[in-house]
Amino acid sequence: MTNYYYIIASLPALSRDWKFGDRTAEGLIGEIKSLSTRKDLETIGFVESGFNDDNLNADFYRKALTHRSPFIREYYAFDLDVRNAKVRFLNKALGRDMERDVITLGEDGQDASPDSAEAARIGTILQDSDILARERAIDALYWDRLDEMTVQHYFDLDVILAFILKLHIIDRWHLLDEQTGREMFRKLVEEVTATFKGVEYNPSPDGRAGKR
C-alpha cells in the first residue's frame, strides 16, 4: 500500500524563491524516502541519478526514454532537448561543428526531438549576456515543464518526483552568487570543449565566450 496522500500532504508548497529555513533538501528527500515503497525508491533513485552530470550520457538517456515511468520518459526527453540545445549554442559561439558533443540516441544519428519548441526557447534564453539571468530562465523552463506534467495529478508518485526535481532547482540556487554563476558558465564551456585541442576559451567579463 502506498503512502502518497500522507507524503504529499506533509510536503511544503514550493515556489522558485522558497526558503529552506531550518530544513534542507537532503532532509526533505530523506523524509519522502522513509515513507516510500521499494519500487518507488528505485524510481526516485533513477531521477536522482540525473543530478550527477557525469551520468548524463547516451546510455543514461536511452534508459530514461524507455523507463517504465511515463514521467521519467517525458522529463528526460525534455532534459535531453535542453542540454543538446545548450551544446549547439556553445558550438556556434565557438565556431565548431553544430552537432559536436550532442548526445544522439538513434541509429540515424539524431537526438530524441531536435526540432522541439524547447530548443528554440533555450536558444533565445542563451542570447542573454547576463549569466545568472540565463541560468534562472533555463531553470524556469524546467519548473514550468514540471507544472505542466503534473497539472492533472494530485496524490501520486509523479507529484513526488516533480517535488524532488523542483527541490533540486531551489537547492542549486540557495547560495548562488554572481561569481558562482560565472564559474557555472566556465564549467559548461569546459565540458563541451574538453577535446578541443590547441585553443583555450574563457568567458569574458560580460559573460560571453572569448578566445585568447
N, C-alpha and C positions, 0 to 999 in steps of 0.2 A: 504494500500500500504506500502511495506517495504522500509526501508532506507539503505539496506545492502551496496549498492555501495558507498553511501556517507559516511557511518560509516567506512567501511574498508579503503576507500581511505584516510581518515583523521588519521588513526592509524599509529604510528611509526613502523618501521621494527624492530622486536625483535631478539636478539641473547642472548645466555645464560649469556654473560658478559655485557649486555646492562645496561647503567646507567640512572637513573631517571632524574638527573638534577633537575630542579625546578618543575617537575611533580611527581605525586605519583600514586601508583597502585589504591588507592581508587578514586582519581580524574579521572583517565582514565576510570575506570569502570563506574563511575558516568556519564561521557560523553556518553558512549555507552548506558547506561540505559535511558538517557534522550531522545534518538532518537529511542528507541525500542517500539514495539507494546506490548500490554498487554500479548498476548500469548507468545511472545519471552521473556518477562520479567519473566514469570513463568518458562520457560526453563532455563534461566540464573540463577534464584534463586535456582533451584534444583542443578545445577552444583556447585554454591557457597556453598550450604549446606554441600557438601562433603569436604569443607575446615575445618570443625569442626570435630575433631576426635571423639567427643562424639556422633556424629550422625552415625558413621560408624559401624553399627551393621547389623545383618542378615536382619532385616526388611527394612533398607535403601537399601541394595543391591538387595533385591527382587524387590523393586520399580524401582530401576535403570535398572535392567536387563529386565524389562517389560515396560520400558518407551516408549512413542510414538516416541521419537527421536532415530534413529539408532546410532547417535554419542554418546549419553549418554549410550546406551546399550553397545556399544563396549568399550568406555573408562572405564566405571566402572567394566566391566568384567575383563579388563586388571588390573585395580587398585586392584581388589579383589585377582587376582593371585599374584600380587607383595606383598601385605600385608600378605597373607597367607604364602607365601614363607619366609618372614621375621620371622613370628611367628614360623614356623617349624625349621628355622635355630637356633633361640634362644632356642627353646625347646631342640634341640640336644645339644647345648652348655651347657645347664643347667641340662642335664640328665633327662629330663621329657619325658612323652609320646609325640611323634612327633605330634599328632593331637590335643593336648590340646590347647584350646583357638582359634583353627582355625575356621573361620566363614564358616558354611555349610548352604546350601540353600535347597537341595532336600531331599525328604523323605528317599533316600538311604544313607543320611549322608555324601554325597560328595559335595565339593565345585564346582564352575562353570566349571573349567577345570584344574584339579590337575596335569595333565601331560603336561602343557603348556611349550613352549620354554622359556617364561619369568621366570618361576620358576627355570629352570636350570641356566639361566643367572644371576638371582638375587643371587642364591646360590654361584656362582663364585665371584660375587662382594663382598658379605658379608665376604669372606675369607680375604679380605684386612684388615690389622691391623691399617691402617690409617683411623680414624673415618670420617674425612672430605672428604677424597677421596671416601670412601664408599657412603656417602650421595650424593656427587656430581654425582657419577656414577649411582646411582639409579635415580636421577632427570634427568640425560641424557637419561635413558631408557624412561622415561615419555615424554621428549621432542621429542625424535626420533619417538615415537609412535604417538604423535600428528601430526608430519610432515607427517607420512605415512597415517594417517586418512584424511588429508586434501589435499593430493597431486593433486587430480583432482577437487578441489573446489577453487573458486575464489571470488565470491561475494554472499555468503550465510551465514546462521546462524552458520554452522559448523566452518567456519573460525573465526567468532567472539568468539565462545565458546573456540576454541583452543587458541586464543589470550588471553582470560581471564585466562585460565589454565596456560599458559606459564608465564603470568604476575605474577601469584601467585608463581611460581617457583622462578622467579627473585627476587620478594619481600622477599621471605623467606631467600634468601642468601644476601640480601642487606647489613646488618650489622653483618653478621655471622663471628665469630672468633673461634679460637680453643677451648676456654673454653665453648662457646655456643655449639659447636659440641659435646663436652663431655657430656654436660647436656642433649642434644638431645638423646644421646645413653642411658644415665641413665634413662631418661623418658621412652624410648622404653622398656628397661628391666623391669622397674617397672610395666608397663602396662600389660605385659604378665605374670608377677609373682605376681600379686596383691593378688591372692588367694592361693599362695604357702606358707603355714604357717611353721614357725619354723626355716627357713633358710633365711639368708639375703645375697643377691648377689649384688655386686657392680663392676663397670668396673674398672680394674686395670689401672695404668698409661699409659700402652701401648694400651689401648682401648679394651682389651679383657675382657670377663666376668670373675670375680673372686669370690671366696667364702671365707667367714670368719665366 
